[in-house]
């Protein structure tokens, strides 16, 4: 009897051993059905279980290769896309526990990108009250950039030697990529991109023009209010705009149709009225943050709330309704409480429920005449459910992640170092006094930048393609000097499709070279981007130099001149001026609302 009991006990003890062994084996071999396996991250300061999940299924073409991160989207963002903006020098002494966590997680980030390259295998809660506790939200002005440390420069001499331009120690993860064919593994993948192939800029433009034309030709749209009839009238006026030539402030060569833009802009100034909701508490609502790489949402919020020409107190007089929340501060709140993005979704759902219960305007159009302006990486995910029908002005304007041309607006990423003078150091050398063919410097965020460096770091004397530079004030100045002395500035995507380098290039009058498949550039509905920038598909990185050299000097000079022409549309002013960035963002929202296909 005793022996029998001992045998049974031994068998029972084997059960947990077998379970543990299976868990370990499943994780080692990247078992595809491991959604509910829980592990404790030894590298994380969160000291809690994190759920591993396979990435969303993507319809891959035959023979295609895709990198699938081992972590679910929430966990991946915590370890990769949430970084402290140490370029804001004043932020450093005020770090809280969340800031310390992020700085420690940065160590993990530095090895995560190339780990994914090495592992290139197929690897509504109900309630009417806002439930997110914001008592402990961080007050210091710092951001969580996806690629902000490129503003730090290496200790170069004032006159750099183009034959030997090593710009400091490269990212450690580059050591893991030793062969170019290994780097090419990632060229046809974009992590969270849901499209099988890149869409050229010409096709994006054609798509918008087709949508706007279809909206104009529709005779069955029923307009439900006097405000809507005013928009209908404006649409007809824009479509039938008389041809304008030799406009003093606008250059026709950089516009899709300068006459339509001019008529639309004038009508916006004469007609548009916006109601700004007062609901919501600081710091998530009504508390603009105007420094760092997420400053666009803060500057717009600040200027919109103070705009007497556009803002009305009576919502019945409004054509559009602004939801004044900060995606940056919402993300900080989530991080502070160690929550997932689902917490943010619930928070915004409760906010919309509050708006819909108090006002009749949301339910009238299901939010189609409401708009938001959000620059954080998470904004598309946080707003795609309960705010998905709104006009969303997003920095992360990725066609592969739910961005809709004709409804959503691409928000420029503007890195603001000081609110006192947002245009400090603007401009650059004349086009014939720019000895550098192409320039890039930045951290190895995402899958693309290591490939860029693998092909072009220290390859050609007139191409300065570097990893991150040092963080001294002097170094940051040298970074700007490099941009001012370059013909072409490489705007390579980071973890997401957007990057502040695009607007920096325009700021320093350097022709942007956009390497970010399916990125929708700002103001696509009115600007002709191909006339003042170069689009290079990610798969064509090995041919980057030949592409740039194939551009004649005459064409380059024309493109550089057009960069200077569009510069006025990407500048912030404390007091908005005609055609500046504030007005251009608002115009895009107005324009898309007018030409929306969906009947209200």
JOBELJO-V149515 format. One record per residue. N is the residue number from 1. RES is the residue in one small letter. SS is DSSP state (H for helix, E for strand, C for the rest). PSI is psi in whole degrees, 0 to 359 (none if undefined). Layout:
n={N	N}
res={RES	RES}
ss={SS	SS}
psi={PSI	PSI}
//
This chain:
n={1	2	3	4	5	6	7	8	9	10	11	12	13	14	15	16	17	18	19	20	21	22	23	24	25	26	27	28	29	30	31	32	33	34	35	36	37	38	39	40	41	42	43	44	45	46	47	48	49	50	51	52	53	54	55	56	57	58	59	60	61	62	63	64	65	66	67	68	69	70	71	72	73	74	75	76	77	78	79	80	81	82	83	84	85	86	87	88	89	90	91	92	93	94	95	96	97	98	99	100	101	102	103	104	105	106	107	108	109	110	111	112	113	114	115	116	117	118	119	120	121	122	123	124	125	126	127	128	129	130	131	132	133	134	135	136	137	138	139	140	141	142	143	144	145	146	147	148	149	150	151	152	153	154	155	156	157	158	159	160	161	162	163	164	165	166	167	168	169	170	171	172	173	174	175	176	177	178	179	180	181	182	183	184	185	186	187	188	189	190	191	192	193	194	195	196	197	198	199	200	201	202	203	204	205	206	207	208	209	210	211	212	213	214	215	216	217	218	219	220	221	222	223	224	225	226	227	228	229	230	231	232	233	234	235	236	237	238	239	240	241	242	243	244	245	246	247	248	249	250	251	252	253	254	255	256	257	258	259	260	261	262	263	264	265	266	267	268	269	270	271	272	273	274	275	276	277	278	279	280	281	282	283	284	285	286	287	288	289	290	291	292	293	294	295	296	297	298	299	300	301	302	303	304	305	306	307	308	309	310	311	312	313	314	315	316	317	318	319	320	321	322	323	324	325	326	327	328	329	330	331	332	333	334	335	336	337	338	339	340	341	342	343	344	345	346	347	348	349	350	351	352	353	354	355	356	357	358	359	360	361	362	363	364	365	366	367	368	369	370	371	372	373	374	375	376	377	378	379	380	381	382	383	384	385	386	387	388	389	390	391	392	393	394	395	396	397	398	399	400	401	402	403	404	405	406	407	408	409	410	411	412	413	414	415	416	417	418	419	420	421	422	423	424	425	426	427	428	429	430	431	432	433	434	435	436	437	438	439	440	441	442	443	444	445	446	447	448	449	450	451	452	453	454	455	456	457	458	459	460	461	462	463	464	465	466	467	468	469	470	471	472	473	474	475	476	477	478	479	480	481	482	483	484	485	486	487	488	489	490	491	492	493	494	495	496	497	498	499	500	501	502	503	504	505	506	507	508	509	510	511	512	513	514	515	516	517	518	519	520	521	522	523	524	525	526	527	528	529	530	531	532	533	534	535	536	537	538	539	540	541	542	543	544	545	546	547	548	549	550	551	552	553	554	555	556	557	558	559	560	561	562	563	564	565	566	567	568	569	570	571	572	573	574	575	576	577	578	579	580	581	582	583	584	585	586	587	588	589	590	591	592	593	594	595	596	597	598	599	600}
res={x	x	x	x	x	x	x	x	x	x	x	x	x	x	x	x	x	x	x	x	x	x	x	x	x	x	x	x	x	x	x	x	x	x	x	x	x	x	x	x	x	x	x	x	x	x	x	x	x	x	x	x	x	x	x	x	x	x	x	x	x	x	x	x	x	x	x	x	x	x	x	x	x	x	x	x	x	x	x	x	x	x	x	x	x	x	x	x	x	x	x	x	x	x	x	x	x	x	x	x	x	x	x	x	x	x	x	x	x	x	x	x	x	x	x	x	x	x	x	x	x	x	x	x	x	x	x	x	x	x	x	x	x	x	x	x	x	x	x	x	x	x	x	x	x	x	x	x	x	x	x	x	x	x	x	x	x	x	x	x	x	x	x	x	x	x	x	x	x	x	x	x	x	x	x	x	x	x	x	x	x	x	x	x	x	x	x	x	x	x	x	x	x	x	x	x	x	x	x	x	x	x	x	x	x	x	x	x	x	x	x	x	x	x	x	x	x	x	x	x	x	x	x	x	x	x	x	x	x	x	x	x	x	x	x	x	x	x	x	x	x	x	x	x	x	x	x	x	x	x	x	x	x	x	x	x	x	x	x	x	x	x	x	x	x	x	x	x	x	x	x	x	x	x	x	x	x	x	x	x	x	x	x	x	x	x	x	x	x	x	x	x	x	x	x	x	x	x	x	x	x	x	x	x	x	x	x	x	x	x	x	x	x	x	x	x	x	x	x	x	x	x	x	x	x	x	x	x	x	x	x	x	x	x	x	x	x	x	x	x	x	x	x	x	x	x	x	x	x	x	x	x	x	x	x	x	x	x	x	x	x	x	x	x	x	x	x	x	x	x	x	x	x	x	x	x	x	x	x	x	x	x	x	x	x	x	x	x	x	x	x	x	x	x	x	x	x	x	x	x	x	x	x	x	x	x	x	x	x	x	x	x	x	x	x	x	x	x	x	x	x	x	x	x	x	x	x	x	x	x	x	x	x	x	x	x	x	x	x	x	x	x	x	x	x	x	x	x	x	x	x	x	x	x	x	x	x	x	x	x	x	x	x	x	x	x	x	x	x	x	x	x	x	x	x	x	x	x	x	x	x	x	x	x	x	x	x	x	x	x	x	x	x	x	x	x	x	x	x	x	x	x	x	x	x	x	x	x	x	x	x	x	x	x	x	x	x	x	x	x	x	x	x	x	x	x	x	x	x	x	x	x	x	x	x	x	x	x	x	x	x	x	x	x	x	x	x	x	x	x	x	x	x	x	x	x	x	x	x	x	x	x	x	x	x	x	x	x	x	x	x	x	x	x	x	x	x	x	x	x	x	x	x	x	x	x	x	x	x	x	x	x	x	x	x	x	x	x	x	x}
ss={C	H	H	H	H	H	H	H	H	H	H	H	H	H	H	H	H	H	H	H	H	H	H	H	H	H	H	H	C	C	C	C	C	C	C	C	C	E	E	E	C	C	C	C	C	C	C	C	E	E	E	C	C	C	C	C	C	C	C	C	C	C	C	C	C	C	C	C	C	C	C	C	H	H	H	H	H	H	H	H	H	C	C	C	C	C	C	C	H	H	H	H	H	H	C	C	H	H	H	H	H	H	H	H	H	H	H	H	H	H	H	H	H	H	H	H	H	H	C	C	C	C	C	C	C	C	C	C	C	C	C	C	C	C	C	C	C	C	C	C	C	C	C	C	C	C	C	C	H	H	H	C	C	C	C	C	C	C	C	C	C	C	C	C	C	C	C	C	C	C	C	H	H	H	H	H	C	C	C	H	H	H	H	H	H	H	C	C	C	C	C	C	C	C	C	C	C	C	C	C	H	H	H	H	H	H	H	H	H	H	H	H	H	H	H	H	H	C	C	C	C	C	C	C	C	H	H	H	H	H	H	H	H	H	H	H	H	H	H	C	C	C	C	C	C	C	C	C	C	C	C	H	H	H	E	C	C	H	H	H	H	H	H	H	H	H	H	H	H	H	H	C	C	E	E	E	C	C	C	C	C	C	C	C	E	C	C	C	C	C	C	E	C	C	H	H	H	H	H	H	H	H	H	H	H	C	C	C	C	C	E	C	C	C	H	H	H	C	C	E	E	E	C	C	E	C	H	H	H	H	H	H	H	H	H	H	C	C	C	C	H	H	H	H	H	H	H	H	H	H	H	H	H	H	H	H	H	H	C	C	H	H	H	H	H	C	C	C	C	E	E	E	E	E	C	C	C	C	H	H	H	H	H	C	C	C	C	C	C	C	E	E	E	E	C	C	C	E	H	H	H	C	C	C	E	C	C	E	E	E	C	C	C	C	C	E	C	C	C	C	C	C	C	C	C	C	C	C	C	C	H	H	H	C	C	E	E	E	E	E	E	C	C	C	C	C	C	H	H	H	H	H	H	H	H	H	C	C	C	C	C	C	E	E	E	E	C	C	C	C	C	C	H	H	H	H	H	H	H	H	H	H	H	H	C	E	E	E	E	E	E	E	C	C	C	C	C	C	C	C	H	H	H	H	H	H	H	C	C	C	E	E	E	E	E	C	C	C	E	C	C	C	C	C	C	C	E	C	H	H	H	C	E	E	E	C	C	H	H	H	H	H	H	H	H	H	H	H	H	C	C	C	H	H	H	H	H	H	H	H	H	H	H	H	H	H	H	H	H	H	C	C	C	C	C	C	C	C	C	C	H	H	H	H	H	H	H	H	H	H	H	H	H	H	C	C	C	C	C	C}
psi={316	318	321	319	319	320	317	320	317	320	319	322	334	334	306	327	316	318	313	318	318	319	313	315	316	320	324	318	10	51	129	346	53	28	327	15	129	134	160	123	118	338	347	146	359	341	48	166	140	142	125	140	143	153	161	145	140	137	96	146	167	130	3	156	137	137	124	117	151	341	156	174	319	311	322	318	321	325	345	315	0	97	152	135	84	358	340	97	326	342	332	317	350	20	136	190	320	321	320	320	315	322	322	324	341	327	324	325	324	340	352	321	308	340	322	325	319	329	44	76	175	45	none	81	136	155	150	356	145	125	353	123	122	19	325	24	142	138	338	151	81	162	176	77	152	341	57	338	6	349	0	133	157	162	71	155	165	323	100	154	112	346	348	86	42	124	55	176	130	166	137	328	341	334	336	349	104	340	144	327	336	320	325	345	324	358	335	22	152	34	265	14	132	12	146	333	161	146	119	156	325	322	325	314	316	323	315	317	323	317	315	324	319	322	321	325	352	130	8	10	129	120	129	356	164	324	320	323	328	322	322	317	317	320	317	321	320	315	327	28	134	148	132	136	153	47	132	327	355	138	119	333	340	3	150	314	99	330	316	319	315	315	318	316	317	318	324	313	325	330	316	133	137	135	128	120	137	348	154	141	152	154	358	323	149	28	75	134	121	21	161	189	349	18	339	316	326	315	317	316	313	312	326	316	333	4	99	324	331	325	135	151	336	111	341	342	0	142	329	154	123	130	98	72	159	116	330	310	329	319	321	318	318	315	319	328	10	42	168	175	339	327	318	322	317	319	313	327	316	324	315	321	319	315	314	327	325	328	156	354	325	311	335	322	6	33	5	335	17	151	157	157	112	131	348	153	325	349	315	321	319	333	359	339	283	343	15	337	351	165	115	116	109	135	321	71	76	116	335	357	32	0	133	113	135	342	305	161	135	119	126	142	109	116	115	117	326	136	342	321	81	348	19	138	18	151	177	186	156	155	329	0	39	94	342	127	310	143	137	139	134	169	160	58	132	183	339	320	320	326	317	315	325	325	327	359	120	31	321	143	336	13	111	98	110	162	200	146	172	169	14	156	320	320	320	323	323	327	313	322	323	319	320	341	13	142	312	136	124	123	80	135	155	234	328	179	338	160	142	347	332	309	328	318	313	320	319	13	40	134	121	139	106	116	88	93	135	18	128	114	158	145	35	330	342	330	145	86	327	349	344	15	166	130	123	125	149	324	346	13	319	338	17	313	316	323	316	319	337	346	121	159	322	315	320	315	322	319	318	324	323	329	317	328	320	352	323	335	355	25	138	142	141	324	108	143	164	134	14	185	319	312	326	320	313	322	320	319	312	313	314	323	317	320	13	139	323	128	143	none}
//
